[in-house]
Amino acid sequence: MPPTDQALWFSEQVQPHEPALRAYLSKRFPALPDHDDLVQETYVRTLRAHEGGRVPCVRAFLFTTARNAAIDLFRRRSGRTHEEISEFRALPLLEEAPDLTETAELEQRLEILLEAILALPERCRQVMMLRHVDGLAYKEIAARLGISPETVKVHMIKGVKDCEWVPKTGPGGMLVRSVG
């Protein structure tokens, strides 16, 4: 059975970029261990977009899609909180549900925080993600990155300072990020 047009397009236009894509993910998102999953998710999204005729430049589309998939994975991982319930109790779900304004503001803050983290210098970003995403201690981060615990502390202070959230209202009532 001859390969389909889509299979030919994929093997000629997409697959040659895989080594560079994997290197990009490893360098840009070192704290995310699921690079194989990110590559596969990137391929799925790219194939869907190609079917819809929305892939003008394959390489640029791949890297942008991989970045978005990594951010989505980061959001899913950071949004997980597990609370053990030792006994059944009635939960007042309707009373505690955030309203639309709160939800929109939280989503906007998360987006701004992700942008701030991605804008950090590479080593600082690695330290912040290893600490806050993977939950590693300073000594573990130092051992993994081959730096001293004091250097880890310096990067953490810089990262927290650079990602500081100061809510300010911009044009149209939008919240904007301001480093204090």
C-alpha positions in Angstrom: 0.0 0.0 0.0 1.6 3.3 -1.0 2.0 6.0 1.6 -0.7 8.7 1.8 0.0 12.3 1.0 -0.1 13.2 4.7 2.4 10.4 5.5 4.7 11.7 2.7 4.4 15.3 3.9 5.1 14.3 7.5 8.2 12.2 6.6 9.6 14.9 4.2 8.6 18.1 6.1 8.2 17.3 9.8 10.5 14.4 10.7 13.7 16.0 9.6 13.2 18.6 12.4 12.8 16.1 15.2 16.4 16.2 16.5 16.3 20.0 16.7 12.9 19.9 18.3 14.0 17.5 21.0 17.1 19.6 21.6 15.0 22.7 21.9 12.6 21.0 24.4 15.5 19.7 26.5 17.2 23.1 26.6 14.1 25.3 27.1 12.1 22.9 29.4 14.7 20.8 31.3 12.4 20.3 34.3 9.7 18.6 32.2 10.6 14.9 31.9 8.0 14.1 29.3 9.8 15.2 26.2 8.7 12.1 24.2 5.1 12.9 25.1 5.6 16.6 24.1 7.0 15.6 20.7 4.1 13.3 20.1 1.6 15.9 21.2 3.4 18.4 18.9 3.0 16.0 16.0 -0.7 15.4 16.6 -1.4 19.1 16.8 0.7 19.7 13.6 -1.0 17.0 11.7 -4.4 18.4 12.7 -3.4 21.9 11.6 -2.0 20.6 8.3 -5.3 18.9 7.6 -6.9 22.3 8.0 -4.3 24.0 5.8 -2.9 26.1 8.7 0.8 25.2 8.5 2.5 27.8 6.3 6.0 27.3 7.8 6.6 23.8 9.2 9.6 24.5 11.3 8.2 27.6 13.0 4.9 25.9 13.5 6.5 22.9 15.1 8.6 24.9 17.6 5.7 27.2 18.5 3.4 24.2 19.0 6.0 22.4 21.1 6.4 25.4 23.3 2.6 25.7 23.7 2.4 21.9 24.5 5.1 22.3 27.2 3.3 25.3 28.7 0.0 23.3 28.7 1.8 20.4 30.4 3.3 22.8 33.0 -0.2 24.2 33.7 -1.7 20.8 34.2 1.1 19.7 36.5 1.1 22.9 38.5 -2.7 22.8 38.8 -2.7 19.4 40.4 -3.3 19.4 44.1 -4.2 16.2 46.0 -5.9 16.3 49.3 -6.5 13.1 51.2 -10.0 12.7 52.6 -9.9 10.6 55.7 -13.6 10.7 56.4 -16.6 11.6 54.3 -17.9 15.1 54.9 -20.3 17.3 53.0 -18.5 19.7 50.8 -20.1 23.1 50.2 -19.2 23.2 46.5 -21.6 25.9 45.4 -20.6 28.3 48.2 -16.8 28.0 47.4 -16.9 28.1 43.6 -15.0 31.2 42.3 -16.9 33.6 40.2 -16.1 34.2 36.5 -14.1 37.3 37.4 -11.9 35.5 39.9 -11.4 32.6 37.4 -10.4 34.9 34.6 -8.0 36.8 36.9 -6.4 33.6 38.1 -6.0 32.4 34.5 -4.5 35.7 33.5 -2.1 35.7 36.5 -1.0 32.1 35.6 -0.3 33.2 31.9 1.7 36.2 33.1 3.7 34.0 35.5 4.4 31.5 32.8 5.6 34.3 30.5 7.8 35.7 33.3 9.3 32.2 34.0 10.0 31.7 30.3 11.7 35.1 30.1 14.2 34.3 32.9 17.8 33.5 32.0 18.2 29.8 31.2 20.0 28.8 34.4 17.6 30.8 36.6 14.6 29.3 34.8 16.0 25.8 35.3 16.5 26.4 39.0 12.9 27.8 39.4 11.3 24.9 37.5 13.3 22.3 39.4 12.3 23.9 42.7 8.6 24.7 42.0 7.6 22.1 39.4 9.7 19.1 40.5 9.8 20.1 44.2 13.5 19.5 44.6 15.5 20.9 47.5 18.3 23.4 47.0 21.0 20.7 47.5 19.3 18.4 45.0 19.1 21.2 42.4 22.7 22.0 43.0 23.7 18.4 42.5 21.6 18.0 39.4 22.9 21.2 37.8 26.5 21.0 39.1 26.4 24.3 41.0 26.7 25.2 44.6 23.6 25.5 46.9 24.5 29.1 47.4 24.3 29.7 43.6 20.9 27.9 43.6 19.8 30.4 46.4 21.0 33.4 44.3 19.0 32.1 41.2 15.9 31.5 43.4 16.0 35.0 44.7 16.5 36.5 41.3 13.7 34.3 39.8 11.2 35.2 42.5 12.1 38.9 42.2 11.8 38.8 38.4 8.5 37.0 38.6 7.0 39.2 41.3 3.3 40.0 40.7 2.2 43.5 41.2 -1.3 43.9 39.8 -1.8 47.1 37.9 -4.6 48.1 35.6 -3.7 48.9 32.0 -5.7 50.0 29.0 -9.2 48.6 28.8 -9.1 47.5 32.5 -6.7 44.6 31.8 -4.3 43.5 34.5 -0.6 44.0 33.6 2.6 42.5 35.1 4.9 45.0 36.7 8.2 44.0 38.3 8.6 45.9 41.6 
